[in-house]
Amino acid sequence: MAAPLRIALCQLDLVVGDIAGNEKKIIEGLGAARSEGAQLVLVPELAVTGYPPEDLLLKEHFLLDARAALERIAGQTQGIVALVGFPELAEDVYNACGVLAEGEVKAIYRKVYLPNYGVFDEERYFQSGSGGATIELDENLVVGLTVCEDIWEPGPPASEEALAGATLLVNISASPYHAGKGLEREQMLAQRARDNLAVVAFCGLVGGQDELVFDGHSLVIDHEGEVIARGGQFSEELLVATIDPDASRASRLRDPRHRPALRRSQPNAPLLARLNLPAAPPGDASGGRVAPLLDRHAEVYAALVLGLRDYVSKNGFKHVVIGVSGGIDSALVATIAADALGPEMVSIAVMPSPYSAEDTQRDARQLAANLGVEPLELPIEEAMQAYDDVLGAVFDGRPADLTEENIQARIRGNLLMALSNKFDWLVLTTGNKSEMAVGYSTLYGDTAGGFAVIKDCPKTLVYELARHRNELAAPREGPIPQTIIDRAPSAELRPDQRDEDSLPPYPVLDPILEGYVAGDLGREQLILRGFDADDVDRVIAMVDRAEYKRRQAPPGIKITTKAFGRDRRMPITNRYRG
């Protein structure tokens, strides 16, 4: 018989490369877990270095510093067993989990499955571990060790560890977010628990790192696939739960499905260590806090807020500035910024031209008032005239065209970057994924800036998020004026301009982009799905032609399954069509 186990999952927001800061946070997490009576504590994947450390892993001194930090963390494990992610430098480099107890590093587990798709490049940095492994706690509880991708695979190493007697499977993870990822991951983990008749404890990283957001969403799932504890999404938390290992063992006695596999197999899951646990708190009920799940729009909005907040704070910025036009994109970005950073850290620049409508400028100023942010008035008509004077002789005899429209966008970009240089502010760009996809943007104009908050949000989602944010304010009026949401989108670079003059309507455009960009569907496949052939040809041509623009765009927050940049990597010089 195994006694109930009190387990703590340290859902931490860590900083890549800040080994000393991460060490401090981890040690504080161990102390908090100990004060809650936890016997076993989990810390996320590569917690010591932050995730992903990328080419820092090529520096031997970086790896040695990480190991030294792990040893110091181990020194703080009296009265508790800790599983901590770090990069191990041995005969090669491994993505590893340190087993820490009694002031020492007792054992090391090495990640088996190294993801090398989408945003992942782990085969560039790591050698794969040889297979699953277990530890034994108090002679009766066998625990199977896994790191992130290891448990996404339906078989080994988790299945080998279960066949070797593990009734608890632990997974320390840094699982990047996209919309719906949390529920997808939760369903997968529930299936692993049912398949292996084992409790699954998943400890997820939380926070923003460049373009990636990690949603936390740590979990404890019983052997029947039921969630018995769930951490919050997009926030740091110490999730504490009590599990009953004997429930899994009893279920296995009643369920003969795994007996043939066990007879045939020779599980490759060596026992790495036998460890003693501190006594559990008396009378502790099974399970723990189960946080509610966010709906789709709340989830995406929270990811954008966290991604922006961490990018600003972790890179040392104290203030941001946004060019606000009175359109939906800039309104949403300004609102996210105020929510993420507080209005005192946000300024908006209103930069009207002769083509700017009075109602859009009025809405931009009303937005600033609603958010409580600082508005700056920077009219650009005189600057436009100065450009006309300088270029007049060279352009003589040629009619005005896209050139003059782009000059307006570049004047605005120049002004925003001047504010950035003078006051050390971060410029937030306001382009959405639909515009980014088809090149409906101006290089060194509206693409000028340091961080692209809604870069991975299709235009139709931008409207949905704006409505969602306004609904949060009910019964009071939301921060984004309804006229901004209702108005037809326009760049306002010429008289009576509308986006639909240059693009298919967004409800037509976005599904085609989803198929072509995210689904890698070709022309004929898209047409078979019911899209108009002319629309398909037009969109494909625009997407392919705009690759050079996307390559020069600032980083932005990933919230879809395939974002431009780290996810989708296409050659600029490319003659394949369709």
C-alpha positions in Angstrom: 0.0 0.0 0.0 1.2 3.5 -0.9 0.2 6.5 1.2 -1.5 9.4 -0.5 1.0 11.7 -2.2 0.8 15.5 -2.0 2.3 17.0 -5.2 3.0 20.6 -6.2 3.2 21.9 -9.7 5.2 25.1 -10.0 3.7 27.0 -12.9 6.5 29.6 -13.4 7.1 32.5 -15.7 10.8 32.3 -16.4 13.3 34.4 -18.5 15.6 32.9 -21.1 19.2 33.3 -20.1 18.5 34.7 -16.7 19.9 31.7 -14.9 20.3 33.5 -11.6 16.8 34.9 -11.7 15.3 31.6 -12.7 17.3 29.8 -9.9 15.8 32.3 -7.4 12.3 31.7 -8.6 12.7 27.9 -8.6 14.0 28.0 -5.0 11.1 30.2 -4.0 8.8 27.8 -5.6 10.3 24.9 -3.7 9.8 26.8 -0.5 6.2 27.6 -1.2 5.6 23.9 -2.1 7.2 22.8 1.1 5.1 25.2 3.1 2.0 23.7 1.5 3.0 20.3 2.7 4.0 19.0 -0.7 6.3 15.9 -0.9 7.0 16.0 -4.6 7.3 19.2 -6.6 7.5 19.6 -10.4 9.2 22.6 -12.2 8.8 23.1 -16.0 11.1 21.9 -18.8 14.4 23.8 -19.1 13.3 25.9 -16.2 16.9 26.8 -15.2 17.6 28.4 -18.5 14.2 29.4 -19.7 12.7 28.0 -22.9 13.7 28.0 -25.7 17.3 29.1 -25.1 18.1 28.5 -28.8 21.8 29.1 -29.7 22.7 29.9 -26.1 22.8 26.1 -25.9 25.9 26.2 -28.2 27.9 28.0 -25.5 29.7 25.5 -23.2 29.9 28.1 -20.4 26.2 28.7 -20.5 25.6 24.9 -20.0 28.1 24.9 -17.1 26.4 27.8 -15.5 23.1 26.0 -15.8 24.5 22.9 -14.1 26.0 25.0 -11.3 22.6 26.5 -10.7 20.9 23.1 -10.6 23.4 22.0 -7.9 22.5 25.1 -5.8 18.8 24.4 -6.3 19.4 20.8 -5.2 20.9 22.1 -2.0 17.5 23.5 -1.1 15.6 20.2 -1.3 15.8 19.1 2.3 12.4 17.6 3.1 11.1 17.5 -0.5 11.8 15.8 -3.8 12.0 18.1 -6.8 12.0 17.4 -10.6 13.6 20.3 -12.4 14.2 20.9 -16.1 17.7 21.9 -17.2 20.1 21.3 -20.2 22.6 18.6 -19.3 26.2 18.8 -20.7 27.6 15.2 -20.7 29.2 13.5 -23.7 26.6 15.5 -25.6 23.8 17.9 -24.6 20.4 16.6 -23.4 17.1 18.2 -22.5 17.0 16.8 -19.0 15.0 16.5 -15.8 17.1 16.6 -12.7 15.8 14.5 -9.7 16.7 16.5 -6.7 16.4 15.3 -3.0 18.3 15.5 0.3 20.4 18.4 -1.0 21.8 16.5 -4.0 21.2 15.7 -7.7 20.1 12.1 -7.2 19.5 11.2 -10.9 18.9 12.7 -14.3 16.3 11.7 -16.9 16.9 12.6 -20.6 14.1 13.6 -22.9 13.5 11.0 -25.6 11.4 12.7 -28.3 12.9 15.9 -29.6 10.3 18.0 -31.6 11.7 19.4 -34.8 8.6 20.9 -36.4 6.8 24.2 -36.3 8.5 26.4 -33.8 10.8 23.6 -32.5 14.4 23.0 -33.4 15.4 20.6 -30.6 17.4 18.3 -32.9 19.7 21.2 -33.6 20.7 21.3 -30.0 20.1 18.1 -28.2 20.8 14.4 -28.3 17.9 12.1 -27.6 17.7 10.1 -24.4 17.8 6.3 -24.6 14.3 5.6 -23.2 11.9 5.9 -20.3 13.0 5.8 -16.6 11.4 5.7 -13.2 12.1 6.6 -9.6 10.7 4.9 -6.5 9.3 6.9 -3.6 9.1 5.2 -0.2 9.4 1.7 -1.7 5.8 1.6 -2.8 5.3 4.4 -5.3 6.9 4.1 -8.8 6.9 7.4 -10.8 7.5 7.5 -14.5 9.5 10.5 -15.8 8.8 12.3 -19.1 9.6 15.7 -20.6 7.1 17.5 -22.8 7.0 15.7 -26.2 7.7 12.3 -24.5 4.1 12.1 -23.4 2.5 13.3 -26.7 3.6 10.0 -28.2 1.0 7.3 -27.4 3.6 4.5 -26.7 7.0 4.6 -25.0 8.4 6.1 -22.9 5.2 6.5 -20.9 3.8 3.1 -21.7 7.2 1.4 -20.8 7.2 3.2 -17.5 3.7 2.1 -16.7 4.5 -1.5 -17.6 7.5 -1.2 -15.3 5.1 -0.4 -12.4 4.7 3.4 -12.6 1.3 4.4 -11.3 2.2 8.1 -11.5 3.5 9.6 -14.8 4.9 13.1 -14.5 5.6 15.5 -17.3 7.6 18.7 -17.0 6.8 20.8 -20.1 7.3 24.0 -22.1 4.3 23.6 -24.5 3.8 26.7 -26.7 0.3 28.1 -27.0 -2.0 28.4 -29.9 -5.8 28.9 -29.8 -7.4 25.8 -28.5 -4.0 24.2 -27.5 -4.9 23.9 -23.8 -8.0 21.8 -24.3 -6.2 19.7 -27.0 -3.4 19.0 -24.6 -5.8 18.2 -21.7 -7.6 15.7 -23.9 -4.4 14.1 -24.9 -3.2 13.8 -21.3 -6.5 12.3 -20.2 -6.1 9.6 -22.9 -2.5 8.8 -21.7 -3.9 8.4 -18.2 -6.6 6.0 -19.4 -4.3 4.1 -21.7 -1.7 3.5 -19.0 -4.1 3.3 -16.0 -1.9 5.8 -14.3 -2.2 9.3 -12.7 -0.7 12.0 -15.0 0.8 15.2 -13.5 1.6 17.8 -16.1 3.6 21.0 -15.1 3.5 23.7 -17.8 5.6 26.8 -18.3 3.8 30.1 -18.4 4.7 33.4 -19.9 5.8 35.1 -23.1 9.1 34.6 -24.9 9.6 36.6 -28.1 6.9 35.3 -30.4 5.8 32.4 -28.2 3.4 32.4 -25.3 3.2 29.5 -22.8 -0.2 29.1 -21.2 0.6 27.1 -18.0 -2.6 25.1 -17.6 -0.9 22.6 -15.3 -3.0 19.4 -14.6 -3.4 16.4 -12.5 -5.5 13.7 -14.1 -6.5 10.5 -12.5 -6.2 7.0 -14.0 -9.8 7.2 -15.4 -9.0 10.4 -17.3 -10.7 12.8 -14.9 -9.2 16.2 -14.2 -8.7 16.4 -10.4 -6.6 19.6 -10.4 -6.1 22.3 -12.9 -4.0 25.4 -12.8 -5.0 28.7 -14.3 -4.2 29.8 -17.8 -1.7 32.5 -18.5 -0.7 33.2 -14.9 1.9 32.0 -12.4 0.5 29.6 -9.8 1.5 26.9 -7.4 -1.0 24.1 -8.0 -1.2 21.6 -5.1 -3.1 18.3 -5.2 -3.2 15.0 -3.4 -3.3 11.8 -5.4 -4.1 8.2 -4.4 -1.5 5.9 -6.1 -3.4 2.8 -4.9 -6.4 3.7 -7.0 -4.4 3.1 -10.1 -2.9 -0.1 -8.7 -6.3 -1.5 -7.8 -7.7 -0.6 -11.2 -4.9 -2.6 -12.9 -5.8 -5.6 -10.8 -9.4 -5.4 -12.0 -8.5 -4.6 -15.6 -6.5 -7.3 -17.4 -5.8 -5.4 -20.7 -2.2 -4.8 -19.9 -1.3 -8.2 -18.7 -0.5 -9.7 -22.2 1.7 -6.7 -23.0 3.5 -7.0 -19.7 4.1 -10.7 -20.2 5.6 -10.0 -23.7 7.5 -6.9 -22.9 10.8 -6.2 -21.3 10.2 -2.6 -20.4 13.1 -0.3 -21.1 12.5 1.9 -18.1 15.3 1.5 -15.6 14.9 2.6 -12.0 17.1 5.7 -11.5 16.7 6.3 -7.8 15.0 5.2 -4.6 14.0 8.2 -2.5 12.4 8.8 0.9 9.5 11.2 1.1 8.6 13.5 4.0 5.4 12.6 5.8 2.2 13.8 4.1 -0.2 16.2 5.9 -2.8 14.2 7.8 -6.3 13.8 6.4 -5.7 15.4 3.1 -8.5 14.9 0.6 -7.8 13.6 -2.9 -7.5 16.2 -5.7 -7.0 19.9 -5.7 -8.2 23.2 -7.2 -9.8 22.9 -10.6 -9.6 26.2 -12.4 -12.3 26.9 -15.1 -11.3 26.9 -18.7 -11.4 30.1 -20.7 -13.5 30.3 -23.8 -11.8 30.9 -27.2 -11.9 34.6 -27.3 -11.0 35.1 -23.6 -8.1 32.6 -24.1 -6.7 34.4 -27.2 -7.1 37.8 -25.6 -5.3 36.7 -22.4 -2.5 35.2 -24.6 -2.0 38.6 -26.3 -2.0 40.5 -23.0 0.6 38.1 -21.5 2.7 38.0 -24.6 2.9 41.8 -24.8 3.4 42.3 -21.0 6.3 39.8 -20.9 8.0 41.1 -24.1 8.0 44.7 -22.7 9.1 43.8 -19.2 11.6 41.1 -20.0 13.3 43.4 -22.5 13.4 46.4 -20.2 11.0 48.8 -21.9 9.1 51.2 -19.7 6.7 52.7 -22.2 5.0 51.9 -25.6 3.6 54.1 -28.3 1.0 53.2 -31.0 -0.1 55.0 -34.1 -3.9 55.1 -33.8 -5.9 55.8 -36.9 -9.5 55.3 -35.7 -9.5 51.9 -37.3 -10.1 48.6 -35.6 -6.6 47.2 -35.7 -4.9 50.1 -33.9 -7.8 50.3 -31.5 -7.4 46.7 -30.5 -3.6 47.0 -30.1 -4.0 50.1 -27.9 -6.6 48.4 -25.7 -4.4 45.3 -25.3 -1.5 47.5 -24.4 -3.5 49.4 -21.8 -4.7 46.1 -20.3 -1.2 44.5 -20.3 0.9 47.4 -19.1 -1.5 50.0 -17.5 -2.5 53.2 -19.2 0.4 55.1 -17.6 2.8 53.1 -19.8 1.0 53.8 -23.1 0.9 56.7 -25.5 -0.9 56.9 -28.8 -0.1 59.1 -31.7 -2.9 60.6 -33.8 -1.4 61.5 -37.1 -4.1 62.9 -39.5 -3.5 63.6 -43.1 -5.8 65.5 -45.5 -7.5 62.1 -46.3 -8.3 61.3 -42.6 -12.0 61.6 -42.0 -13.2 63.6 -39.0 -15.1 60.7 -37.6 -12.1 58.4 -37.5 -10.0 61.1 -35.8 -12.7 61.7 -33.3 -12.9 58.0 -32.6 -9.1 57.8 -32.1 -9.3 60.6 -29.5 -12.3 59.0 -27.8 -10.4 55.7 -27.6 -7.5 57.5 -25.8 -9.9 59.0 -23.4 -11.7 55.7 -22.7 -8.4 54.0 -22.1 -6.9 56.8 -20.1 -3.7 56.8 -22.2 -1.7 59.8 -23.3 -2.7 61.1 -26.8 -0.1 62.9 -29.0 -1.3 65.1 -32.0 1.1 64.9 -34.9 -0.5 66.1 -38.2 1.4 65.0 -41.3 0.1 67.4 -44.0 3.2 69.7 -43.9 5.5 66.7 -44.0 3.6 65.3 -47.0 4.1 68.7 -48.7 7.8 68.7 -47.9 8.1 65.3 -49.7 6.2 66.6 -52.6 8.6 69.5 -52.9 11.7 67.3 -52.7 10.4 64.8 -55.2 8.4 67.1 -57.4 11.1 67.6 -60.1 11.9 63.8 -60.3 8.2 62.8 -60.4 7.2 65.6 -62.8 4.6 64.5 -65.4 3.7 61.3 -63.5 0.3 60.9 -61.8 0.0 60.3 -58.1 -0.3 56.6 -57.3 0.7 54.1 -54.6 4.0 55.9 -54.2 2.3 58.9 -52.5 0.1 56.6 -50.4 3.2 54.8 -49.1 5.0 58.1 -48.3 2.2 58.9 -45.9 2.6 55.6 -44.1 6.4 56.1 -44.0 6.0 59.6 -42.6 3.9 58.1 -39.8 6.5 55.3 -39.2 9.3 57.9 -39.1 7.5 60.0 -36.5 6.8 56.9 -34.3 10.4 55.9 -34.5 11.5 59.4 -33.6 9.4 59.1 -30.5 11.0 55.8 -29.8 14.5 57.1 -30.2 13.9 60.3 -28.1 12.0 58.7 -25.2 13.2 55.1 -25.4 9.7 53.9 -26.1 8.8 50.6 -27.9 6.7 51.1 -31.0 3.9 48.6 -31.4 2.8 48.0 -34.9 -0.8 47.3 -35.7 -0.9 45.1 -38.7 -3.0 41.9 -38.6 -2.3 38.5 -40.1 -4.6 39.0 -43.1 -2.7 42.2 -44.2 0.6 40.5 -43.4 -0.3 37.6 -45.6 -1.2 39.5 -48.7 1.3 42.3 -48.3 -1.3 45.0 -47.6 1.2 47.0 -45.7 4.0 49.5 -46.3 7.6 48.5 -45.6 9.2 51.1 -43.3 5.7 52.6 -42.8 3.0 50.8 -40.9 5.4 47.8 -40.5 8.0 50.0 -38.7 8.3 49.2 -35.0 9.6 46.8 -32.5 6.7 44.4 -31.7 3.6 43.3 -33.7 0.9 42.4 -31.2 -1.8 41.1 -33.6 0.6 39.9 -36.3 -1.0 36.4 -36.1 -4.6 37.5 -35.7 -6.7 37.3 -38.9 -8.9 40.4 -39.5 -12.1 38.6 -38.8 -10.6 37.5 -35.4 -9.6 41.2 -34.7 -13.3 42.2 -34.9 -14.3 39.3 -32.6 -11.6 40.2 -30.0 -12.7 43.8 -30.1 -16.3 42.8 -29.4 -15.2 40.4 -26.7 -13.2 43.1 -24.9 -16.1 45.5 -25.0 -18.4 42.8 -23.6 -16.1 42.4 -20.6 -16.9 46.0 -19.6 -20.7 45.3 -19.5 -23.0 46.8 -18.3 -20.7 49.9 -18.9 -19.7 50.8 -22.4 -16.5 49.1 -23.6 -13.3 51.0 -24.4 -13.5 50.6 -28.2 -16.1 53.0 -29.7 -18.8 51.0 -31.5 -18.3 53.2 -34.5 -14.8 51.8 -34.9 -16.2 48.3 -34.9 -19.0 49.2 -37.3 -17.0 51.2 -39.8 -15.7 49.6 -43.1 -12.0 49.2 -42.9 -9.8 51.8 -44.7 -6.2 52.8 -44.8 -7.3 56.4 -45.5 -4.4 57.1 -47.9 -6.6 58.5 -50.7 -10.1 59.8 -51.0 -12.9 57.3 -50.2 -10.5 54.4 -49.9 -11.7 51.0 -48.6 -9.7 47.8 -48.0 -12.1 46.0 -50.3 -10.9 48.2 -53.2 -7.6 46.2 -53.0 -8.6 42.9 -51.3 -11.4 40.4 -51.3 -13.8 40.9 -48.4 -12.2 39.6 -45.2 -14.9 36.9 -44.7 -13.8 35.6 -48.1 -10.1 36.3 -47.7 -9.5 34.8 -44.3 -10.7 31.3 -45.0 -8.7 31.1 -48.2 -5.6 32.3 -46.2 -6.3 29.6 -43.6 -6.3 26.9 -46.3 -3.3 28.2 -48.2 -1.0 29.4 -45.3 -2.0 27.1 -42.4 -3.2 24.1 -44.4 -0.7 24.2 -47.2 -3.5 23.6 -49.7 -2.9 24.2 -53.4 -5.0 26.0 -55.9 -7.1 23.0 -57.0 -7.7 21.8 -53.4 -9.0 25.3 -52.5 -11.3 25.4 -55.4 -12.6 21.9 -54.5 -13.5 23.3 -51.1 -15.8 25.8 -52.7 -13.7 28.9 -53.1 -14.1 31.0 -56.2 -11.2 30.4 -58.6 -10.5 34.0 -59.3 -10.4 34.8 -55.6 -8.0 31.8 -55.0 -5.7 32.9 -57.8 -5.6 36.5 -56.6 -4.9 35.6 -53.0 -2.2 33.0 -53.8 -0.4 35.6 -56.0 -0.5 38.2 -53.3 0.7 35.8 -50.6 3.6 34.6 -52.6 4.6 38.1 -53.7 4.7 39.4 -50.2 7.2 37.0 -48.7 10.0 39.6 -48.8 7.9 42.0 -46.7 7.1 39.4 -44.1 10.8 38.6 -43.7 11.4 42.2 -42.6 8.4 42.4 -40.2 8.9 42.8 -36.5 8.3 39.7 -34.2 4.7 39.2 -33.0 2.7 36.9 -30.8 1.8 33.4 -32.1 -1.8 32.4 -31.5 -2.6 30.2 -34.5 -1.3 26.8 -35.5 0.9 28.3 -38.2 2.3 31.8 -37.7 4.5 33.6 -40.1 8.2 33.5 -39.1 9.1 30.6 -36.9 6.3 28.4 -38.2 6.0 29.1 -41.9 9.4 29.4 -43.6 9.2 30.0 -47.3 12.0 31.1 -49.7 11.8 34.6 -50.9 13.2 33.6 -54.3 10.7 31.0 -55.4 9.1 30.3 -58.7 6.7 27.6 -57.6 3.1 28.7 -58.0 0.0 27.1 -56.5 
